[in-house]
Amino acid sequence: MVKWGVLSTARIGREKVIPALQKAKGVEVAAIASRNEDNAKKVAAELGIEKAYGSYEALLADPDIDVIYNPLPNHMHVPMTIEAVKAGKHVLCEKPIALDADEARLLLEMPDDRFVMEAFMVRAHPQWQRALEIVESGELGKLQSIQAFFGYSNQDPQNIRNKAELGGGGLMDIGCYPIVASRYFFNAEPERVVSLIDRDRNFGTDRLTSVMMDFGEGRQAQFTVSTQSAPYQRINLVGTAKRLEILIPFNAPAGEETILRLDSGSVLGDGAIEVERVPACDQYTLQGELFSRVVQGEEELPYGVGDAIQNMEIIDAIVRSERNDSWETVGSPD
């Protein structure tokens, strides 16, 4: 049994990740910490967690904890992950891993015997794995274009996603997902990027960001993310022969089947679409089980710090593109 501790009582932990981990095989959520001990005790009681700590440091010092889940605000991801690794813990850290690639590189200095993984739960979902199988089978022909949209509406000035100084904004919060998707399905890295960004005049955060990524060899990815739009998400994988559509690619509903739509285009509209239904699951549960198997030595780490740094390199290039009004070359994680 792998014992997990959770840093903070953040909403994503309370409502999604902790309940999912509590359903995971080989996982025990044994402790939770908050800067407010009463709050930690309250959440622990609500979720049936044995230990509650009034500081993050107290949790990291608990010798019984094997894994730390870090859902803290973006600017605390690297500092607290480093502290957790120094305390001998493995870390599953929420995305984005850092505020920029240089900060993310600090994680390279950590001991190699501790695992650090960025929490892109989507990679654990069978719908992504099945979609990749279809791409790799050649059924789409040559994969030429990946198109994605991810949007929600949040105009609360107190929400951390609307605080630029804490790493808020659409690109950092959700833009990292279509970036990961493009890298995952192309199995390649973009060479250059260009962006068009609209910023909220009050928050200073990007509220509407569109990006083109050049993967070379005629492969392109385009995505738009928004924090002030009608909630919507979709991925289209367009090949020379067929198109594959993932209907809910990022926030796949827990406990419900998901849908892939394969289209030959022989009839415009939906006339030629074949529907494949992926059985119900909870991607957060699967992510927790995966990382626990890695910690126990039963499975190889699927991606680590280098992958997280590369994602930040792409985000950094997108930001430079806005500043310089130009295509920007993507740096290397090394």
C-alpha positions in Angstrom: 0.0 0.0 0.0 1.4 3.4 -1.0 0.6 6.1 1.5 -0.2 9.6 0.0 -0.2 13.0 1.6 -1.9 16.0 0.1 -0.5 19.5 0.3 -3.3 22.0 0.8 -7.1 21.7 0.8 -7.4 23.1 -2.7 -10.7 22.5 -4.5 -9.3 20.2 -7.1 -8.0 17.9 -4.4 -11.1 18.0 -2.3 -13.6 17.5 -5.1 -11.7 15.4 -7.7 -8.3 14.0 -6.9 -8.7 12.8 -3.3 -12.1 11.0 -3.8 -10.5 9.4 -6.9 -7.4 8.3 -5.1 -9.6 6.8 -2.3 -11.0 4.5 -5.0 -7.6 3.6 -6.3 -6.0 0.1 -5.8 -2.9 0.1 -3.7 -3.4 3.7 -2.6 -4.2 5.2 0.9 -4.7 8.9 1.3 -3.2 9.0 4.8 -2.7 12.7 5.5 -3.6 16.2 4.4 -2.0 19.6 5.3 -3.2 23.2 5.3 -1.7 26.4 6.7 -4.8 26.5 8.9 -4.9 23.4 11.1 -8.6 23.7 11.8 -9.3 23.7 8.1 -7.1 20.7 7.6 -8.9 18.8 10.4 -12.3 19.8 8.9 -11.4 18.5 5.4 -9.8 15.4 6.8 -13.0 14.6 8.8 -15.2 15.2 5.7 -13.0 13.0 3.5 -12.1 10.3 6.1 -8.4 11.1 6.1 -6.6 9.9 9.2 -4.0 12.7 9.7 -4.4 16.4 9.5 -1.5 18.9 9.7 -1.4 22.6 10.3 1.7 23.2 8.1 3.1 21.7 4.9 6.4 21.1 6.7 4.8 18.9 9.3 3.3 16.7 6.6 6.6 16.4 4.7 8.2 15.3 8.0 5.8 12.4 8.4 7.9 9.3 7.8 4.9 7.2 6.9 4.1 9.2 3.8 5.5 7.8 0.5 4.0 10.2 -2.1 3.0 13.9 -1.9 0.3 15.3 -4.2 1.0 19.0 -4.7 -2.1 21.0 -5.9 -0.8 24.3 -4.6 -0.9 27.5 -6.6 1.4 27.6 -9.6 4.1 29.7 -8.0 4.4 27.1 -5.2 4.7 24.0 -7.4 8.5 24.0 -7.7 9.5 25.2 -4.2 7.2 22.7 -2.4 8.1 19.9 -4.8 11.7 20.4 -4.0 11.0 20.4 -0.3 9.0 17.2 -0.6 11.8 15.5 -2.5 14.4 16.6 0.0 12.2 15.0 2.6 12.4 11.8 0.8 9.0 11.8 -0.9 7.9 11.1 -4.5 5.7 13.9 -5.9 2.8 14.1 -8.2 2.6 17.8 -9.0 -0.3 19.7 -10.6 0.3 21.3 -13.9 1.9 23.5 -15.0 5.0 22.3 -13.2 6.5 25.8 -12.9 6.1 29.5 -13.9 8.7 29.1 -16.6 11.3 26.6 -18.0 14.2 28.0 -15.9 12.3 27.5 -12.7 11.3 24.0 -13.8 15.0 23.1 -14.4 15.6 23.5 -10.7 13.9 20.1 -10.4 16.8 18.5 -12.3 19.0 19.0 -9.3 16.8 16.6 -7.2 17.9 13.0 -6.4 17.3 10.5 -9.1 15.7 8.0 -6.7 12.7 10.2 -6.1 10.0 10.3 -8.8 8.4 13.6 -9.9 5.6 13.6 -12.4 3.4 16.4 -13.7 -0.3 15.6 -13.1 -1.6 15.4 -16.7 -4.3 12.8 -15.8 -5.5 12.9 -19.4 -2.5 10.7 -20.4 -3.9 7.9 -18.1 -7.4 8.0 -19.7 -8.2 5.1 -22.0 -9.8 7.5 -24.6 -6.4 9.1 -25.2 -4.6 5.8 -25.3 -7.2 4.4 -27.8 -6.9 7.5 -29.9 -3.2 7.1 -30.0 -3.6 3.5 -31.1 -5.8 4.7 -34.0 -3.2 7.3 -35.0 -0.3 4.8 -34.8 -2.3 2.2 -36.8 -2.2 4.4 -39.8 -6.0 4.5 -40.2 -6.0 8.3 -40.3 -3.3 8.2 -43.0 -0.6 10.7 -42.2 -1.6 12.8 -39.2 -1.3 16.4 -40.6 -3.2 18.7 -38.2 -4.3 18.7 -34.6 -7.0 21.3 -33.7 -8.1 21.9 -30.1 -10.3 24.2 -28.2 -10.6 24.4 -24.4 -12.7 27.2 -22.7 -14.6 28.1 -19.6 -15.9 31.3 -18.0 -14.4 32.6 -14.8 -14.4 36.4 -14.2 -14.0 36.3 -10.4 -11.2 38.8 -9.5 -10.4 36.8 -6.4 -9.9 33.5 -8.2 -6.3 32.5 -8.4 -6.7 31.8 -12.2 -7.2 35.5 -12.6 -4.1 36.6 -10.8 -1.2 37.1 -13.2 1.4 37.4 -10.5 0.6 33.9 -9.3 0.8 32.2 -12.7 -2.9 32.7 -13.7 -4.4 33.0 -17.2 -5.7 30.7 -19.8 -2.3 29.6 -21.3 -0.9 28.4 -18.0 -4.2 27.0 -16.6 -5.5 25.1 -19.6 -3.3 25.9 -22.6 -0.8 23.3 -21.3 -3.4 20.6 -22.1 -3.6 21.1 -25.9 0.2 21.5 -25.9 0.6 18.1 -24.3 -2.1 16.6 -26.6 -0.2 17.8 -29.7 3.1 16.4 -28.5 1.4 13.1 -27.4 -0.4 12.4 -30.7 2.4 13.6 -33.0 5.0 11.9 -30.8 7.2 14.9 -31.6 8.1 18.3 -30.4 7.2 21.6 -32.1 10.0 23.5 -33.7 8.5 27.0 -33.6 5.3 28.7 -32.4 3.3 31.9 -33.0 0.5 33.3 -30.8 -2.3 35.8 -30.7 -3.3 36.8 -27.2 -6.0 39.0 -25.7 -5.4 40.1 -22.1 -8.0 41.2 -19.6 -7.4 44.9 -18.8 -8.1 44.4 -15.1 -6.5 41.1 -14.4 -3.5 41.2 -16.8 -4.1 37.6 -17.6 -4.6 36.1 -21.0 -8.3 35.5 -21.5 -8.2 34.4 -25.1 -5.1 32.8 -26.5 -4.7 31.1 -29.9 -1.5 29.4 -31.0 0.0 27.7 -34.1 2.7 25.1 -33.6 5.0 23.9 -36.4 6.1 20.3 -35.8 8.0 20.1 -39.1 7.4 17.6 -42.0 4.1 19.4 -42.8 2.6 18.8 -39.4 0.7 21.6 -37.7 -1.2 22.0 -34.4 -3.6 24.9 -33.7 -5.4 25.6 -30.4 -7.4 28.2 -28.7 -8.0 28.5 -24.9 -10.3 31.0 -23.2 -11.2 31.8 -19.6 -14.1 34.0 -20.6 -16.1 31.9 -23.1 -18.9 29.4 -23.3 -17.6 26.2 -21.7 -16.4 23.9 -24.5 -13.6 21.5 -25.3 -12.7 19.3 -28.3 -9.8 17.8 -30.1 -9.7 17.0 -33.8 -6.9 14.8 -35.3 -7.0 15.3 -39.0 -5.1 12.9 -41.3 -4.8 12.4 -45.0 -7.4 9.6 -45.0 -9.7 10.1 -41.9 -10.4 12.4 -39.0 -10.7 11.4 -35.4 -12.6 13.6 -32.9 -12.4 13.4 -29.1 -15.5 14.9 -27.7 -14.5 15.6 -24.1 -10.7 15.3 -24.2 -9.7 17.1 -21.0 -12.4 17.0 -18.3 -13.7 13.5 -19.1 -16.6 12.9 -16.7 -15.7 10.3 -14.0 -17.8 7.2 -14.2 -19.2 7.9 -17.7 -18.2 6.4 -21.0 -16.4 8.7 -23.4 -16.8 9.0 -27.2 -14.4 9.0 -30.1 -15.8 9.8 -33.6 -14.0 8.5 -36.7 -14.9 10.2 -39.9 -13.8 9.3 -43.4 -15.3 12.5 -44.8 -17.0 10.5 -47.6 -20.3 12.3 -46.6 -20.1 15.8 -45.3 -21.6 16.4 -41.9 -22.1 13.3 -39.7 -23.1 10.9 -42.4 -19.9 8.9 -42.5 -19.0 9.0 -38.7 -18.3 5.8 -36.8 -18.7 6.1 -33.1 -16.5 4.2 -30.6 -17.5 4.3 -27.0 -14.7 4.0 -24.3 -15.8 2.4 -21.1 -16.4 4.5 -18.0 -13.5 5.3 -15.7 -12.0 8.0 -13.5 -8.8 9.4 -15.0 -7.7 10.7 -11.6 -8.0 7.2 -10.1 -6.0 5.7 -13.0 -3.3 8.4 -12.6 -3.0 7.6 -8.9 -2.7 3.9 -9.5 -0.1 4.4 -12.2 2.1 6.6 -10.1 1.8 4.2 -7.1 3.0 1.4 -9.3 5.9 3.5 -10.4 6.8 4.2 -6.8 6.6 0.5 -6.0 8.9 -0.4 -8.9 6.2 -2.2 -10.8 6.2 0.1 -13.8 8.5 2.6 -15.5 7.8 6.3 -15.1 6.0 7.2 -18.3 7.3 10.8 -18.3 9.2 12.9 -15.9 10.8 16.2 -15.2 12.3 16.5 -18.7 8.9 16.3 -20.2 7.5 19.0 -17.9 10.4 21.3 -18.7 9.7 20.8 -22.4 6.1 21.8 -22.0 7.3 25.0 -20.2 9.7 25.7 -23.0 6.8 25.7 -25.4 4.7 28.0 -23.1 7.7 30.3 -22.8 8.0 30.5 -26.6 4.3 31.3 -26.9 4.8 34.2 -24.4 7.8 35.5 -26.3 5.8 35.3 -29.5 3.2 37.7 -28.0 5.9 40.1 -26.8 8.0 40.0 -30.1 5.0 39.7 -32.4 6.8 36.9 -34.3 7.4 33.2 -34.7 9.6 31.9 -31.9 11.8 28.9 -31.8 11.1 26.4 -29.0 14.0 25.8 -26.7 15.4 22.4 -25.5 14.8 21.0 -22.0 18.5 20.3 -21.6 
